[in-house]
Amino acid sequence: MPVGRPLDHCSTRVQLRAHTLVVCPLLFAALAMVPAARAETCTVTNASGSYGNVDVLSGAPSDSSTTFTVTCQGSKNKTIRLCIEMGAGSPTDAGRRALSNGAKYLDHEFYADPARTQVWGSWGAVVAAYGTGGVTQDVPFGGSSSVSKTFTVYARVLPNQQAAAALTYTWANASPGIRYGYLGSDPCPTGNGSTSAGSTVWTATVLPNCTVSATGVNFGSSGAISSNVDATGSVSVQCTNATPYTVALSGGNAGASDPTQRKMSKGGETITYGLYQNAARSQPWGGTSGLNTVGGTGSGAGQALTVYGRVAAQSTPSPGTYVDAVVVTLTY
């Protein structure tokens, strides 16, 4: 064999090794370009609730609360960042979060704290944007690959909605929605994954309701009752919006069936008087529905009804103070 073949043989082996060394780094580079599967996944339950029956006439807020749970799977000893959103719902009352019944609204709000000072809104990352943003919560896995955390939503029907009609109102949305990912330096709503509860529903019922108060009729002082003595009093009615009502006045202590023949008394002596619906004192105000009662429809605000009283000319009893008690009955 000629001299130099071993050298050629050695040269061939070196070239093969060089070829191998070139291929391997290319293979490693190709593997490095394959993305790793995301290890963390989360689910969230709905946050449905109810305000029950709401009294809007008082002007006070009505509070309720509910809870929902976020459950995540991931790597031990890592911490997951939850970016939790509560949407506006649809429809809104001029941009305000509201329960609705057709085109009628009952404004309400969700809060992250029991004092109801921190509105629970959204960034628009999972559900429609509302307010100044949602809630950020960092949850460590610790030594487990699964973690669950329960959150409380504090809800409030806002005050001073006396004009709300007596209806059942509903709020519905895909909230809560979450974005999530392992803890980094970026603020919410960053995260690798997202999901929502799918459907959360809140309800509130405004029942028909009324309140009534009265100011008595004071005829003052008089000598001989030789002519009419007139005076007025008032009945104040406050009923929920669109609620019909009727106000009846009793026959007084004497139980008079004729509203113009009520009796003020002092001992065994009496003075006859009448109560009327109008200033002309031509429409008696009594207690027979459909005949001599006064009706109206509530607006949510107080409504003042004037009671017109008259002591007609009559024989004058002995001096003293004469009184009667008339019961006001409000039916709605």
ZAMARGU-4260 file (C-alpha; in steps of 0.2 Angstrom, whole numbers, plus 5000, padded with zeros to 4 digits):
<rodrens>
0) 5000/5000/5000 | 5007/5017/4996 | 5015/5028/5009 | 5002/5041/5013 | 4987/5030/5014
5) 4987/5030/5033 | 4988/5049/5032 | 4973/5049/5020 | 4964/5037/5032 | 4968/5048/5047
10) 4962/5063/5037 | 4945/5054/5033 | 4942/5051/5051 | 4946/5069/5056 | 4934/5075/5043
15) 4920/5063/5050 | 4923/5070/5067 | 4922/5087/5061 | 4906/5083/5052 | 4899/5076/5068
20) 4903/5091/5078 | 4895/5103/5065 | 4879/5093/5065 | 4876/5092/5084 | 4875/5110/5088
25) 4863/5113/5074 | 4852/5099/5081 | 4853/5107/5099 | 4848/5124/5091 | 4833/5117/5083
30) 4827/5109/5099 | 4829/5126/5109 | 4817/5134/5097 | 4802/5122/5102 | 4792/5132/5116
35) 4789/5123/5132 | 4772/5119/5137 | 4764/5131/5150 | 4763/5123/5166 | 4750/5134/5175
40) 4731/5133/5172 | 4717/5141/5182 | 4698/5140/5184 | 4686/5152/5192 | 4668/5149/5199
45) 4654/5162/5196 | 4650/5175/5209 | 4631/5175/5208 | 4621/5183/5222 | 4605/5192/5227
50) 4600/5208/5236 | 4583/5201/5240 | 4569/5213/5243 | 4575/5231/5243 | 4567/5246/5251
55) 4571/5261/5240 | 4560/5273/5249 | 4571/5276/5264 | 4585/5282/5252 | 4597/5270/5261
60) 4609/5258/5252 | 4606/5239/5252 | 4621/5228/5255 | 4624/5210/5251 | 4640/5199/5247
65) 4645/5183/5239 | 4660/5172/5236 | 4669/5164/5222 | 4684/5152/5221 | 4700/5152/5209
70) 4708/5135/5208 | 4726/5134/5199 | 4737/5120/5194 | 4756/5123/5193 | 4773/5120/5199
75) 4778/5118/5217 | 4786/5133/5226 | 4781/5145/5213 | 4768/5160/5215 | 4755/5163/5203
80) 4748/5181/5200 | 4729/5182/5198 | 4722/5198/5189 | 4703/5197/5193 | 4690/5207/5184
85) 4672/5211/5187 | 4664/5218/5171 | 4651/5232/5170 | 4637/5220/5164 | 4625/5224/5151
90) 4615/5235/5149 | 4623/5249/5160 | 4614/5265/5166 | 4623/5278/5157 | 4639/5269/5160
95) 4635/5265/5178 | 4634/5247/5184 | 4616/5243/5185 | 4603/5229/5187 | 4589/5232/5174
100) 4572/5227/5169 | 4570/5233/5151 | 4574/5251/5151 | 4572/5253/5170 | 4588/5253/5181
105) 4593/5250/5199 | 4611/5256/5201 | 4623/5245/5211 | 4641/5242/5213 | 4654/5228/5217
110) 4668/5231/5230 | 4684/5222/5235 | 4683/5227/5253 | 4669/5226/5267 | 4669/5245/5269
115) 4664/5246/5251 | 4677/5259/5246 | 4687/5250/5233 | 4677/5247/5217 | 4680/5231/5209
120) 4682/5235/5191 | 4691/5228/5176 | 4705/5232/5164 | 4696/5224/5149 | 4708/5210/5147
125) 4695/5196/5150 | 4678/5206/5152 | 4673/5223/5146 | 4683/5237/5154 | 4675/5246/5169
130) 4681/5258/5182 | 4699/5259/5187 | 4704/5241/5186 | 4702/5224/5194 | 4710/5216/5209
135) 4728/5209/5209 | 4731/5194/5220 | 4748/5184/5222 | 4745/5166/5228 | 4760/5154/5232
140) 4759/5136/5228 | 4770/5131/5242 | 4774/5113/5242 | 4759/5108/5232 | 4755/5109/5213
145) 4737/5114/5216 | 4730/5129/5226 | 4713/5137/5228 | 4708/5154/5235 | 4691/5160/5239
150) 4687/5178/5237 | 4672/5189/5243 | 4663/5202/5233 | 4655/5215/5243 | 4639/5222/5234
155) 4628/5237/5236 | 4612/5244/5229 | 4617/5262/5229 | 4607/5275/5240 | 4595/5288/5235
160) 4585/5279/5221 | 4568/5282/5228 | 4562/5284/5210 | 4565/5266/5206 | 4549/5257/5200
165) 4543/5241/5210 | 4550/5228/5199 | 4563/5213/5199 | 4579/5219/5192 | 4593/5208/5185
170) 4612/5210/5182 | 4622/5197/5171 | 4640/5196/5165 | 4654/5183/5162 | 4662/5190/5177
175) 4673/5186/5186 | 4686/5185/5173 | 4705/5182/5176 | 4721/5183/5168 | 4735/5173/5177
180) 4753/5168/5176 | 4768/5165/5187 | 4774/5180/5197 | 4784/5192/5188 | 4788/5211/5189
185) 4774/5216/5177 | 4758/5223/5185 | 4741/5216/5180 | 4733/5212/5168 | 4748/5203/5162
190) 4748/5184/5162 | 4750/5169/5151 | 4732/5162/5152 | 4714/5169/5154 | 4697/5162/5158
195) 4680/5168/5165 | 4666/5161/5175 | 4655/5161/5160 | 4639/5168/5169 | 4636/5178/5185
200) 4619/5184/5189 | 4613/5196/5202 | 4594/5200/5206 | 4585/5213/5217 | 4566/5215/5220
205) 4559/5232/5224 | 4542/5228/5231 | 4527/5241/5231 | 4529/5251/5247 | 4521/5267/5254
210) 4523/5277/5270 | 4510/5290/5277 | 4510/5304/5290 | 4498/5318/5294 | 4497/5335/5301
215) 4480/5338/5311 | 4467/5351/5307 | 4467/5365/5320 | 4452/5377/5319 | 4460/5388/5332
220) 4449/5399/5344 | 4432/5405/5341 | 4417/5414/5349 | 4400/5411/5344 | 4400/5399/5329
225) 4389/5410/5318 | 4398/5407/5301 | 4410/5395/5293 | 4426/5392/5302 | 4439/5385/5290
230) 4456/5377/5292 | 4468/5365/5283 | 4479/5350/5288 | 4489/5338/5277 | 4492/5320/5273
235) 4510/5316/5266 | 4511/5300/5256 | 4527/5292/5249 | 4525/5277/5238 | 4536/5268/5226
240) 4536/5274/5208 | 4521/5269/5198 | 4512/5262/5213 | 4494/5267/5214 | 4487/5271/5231
245) 4471/5277/5240 | 4469/5287/5256 | 4454/5286/5267 | 4449/5296/5282 | 4439/5288/5296
250) 4423/5295/5303 | 4432/5300/5319 | 4428/5295/5337 | 4409/5296/5333 | 4411/5285/5319
255) 4402/5297/5307 | 4397/5289/5291 | 4394/5306/5283 | 4411/5314/5281 | 4403/5331/5284
260) 4396/5326/5301 | 4411/5322/5311 | 4411/5327/5330 | 4424/5336/5340 | 4419/5333/5358
265) 4422/5340/5376 | 4414/5328/5388 | 4396/5326/5382 | 4396/5342/5371 | 4401/5342/5353
270) 4405/5353/5338 | 4400/5346/5321 | 4414/5348/5307 | 4418/5341/5290 | 4434/5336/5280
275) 4435/5339/5262 | 4446/5335/5247 | 4445/5353/5239 | 4446/5371/5244 | 4428/5374/5240
280) 4423/5361/5253 | 4411/5353/5240 | 4419/5335/5240 | 4419/5327/5256 | 4434/5316/5261
285) 4429/5300/5269 | 4432/5281/5270 | 4422/5273/5257 | 4433/5267/5243 | 4427/5273/5226
290) 4415/5286/5233 | 4424/5299/5244 | 4442/5293/5246 | 4457/5301/5237 | 4469/5292/5225
295) 4485/5294/5217 | 4501/5286/5210 | 4517/5286/5218 | 4533/5294/5211 | 4545/5289/5225
300) 4545/5306/5232 | 4534/5313/5245 | 4517/5319/5239 | 4507/5331/5250 | 4488/5330/5250
305) 4479/5345/5258 | 4464/5341/5270 | 4451/5355/5270 | 4441/5357/5286 | 4426/5367/5290
310) 4415/5370/5305 | 4399/5376/5298 | 4388/5389/5308 | 4379/5380/5322 | 4373/5382/5340
315) 4388/5386/5351 | 4392/5374/5365 | 4401/5380/5381 | 4419/5386/5380 | 4433/5374/5381
320) 4444/5363/5369 | 4435/5351/5358 | 4445/5337/5349 | 4443/5322/5338 | 4454/5308/5331
325) 4453/5304/5313 | 4463/5288/5307 | 4472/5290/5290 | 4472/5273/5280 | 4483/5271/5265
330) 4480/5257/5254 | 4491/5252/5239
</rodrens>
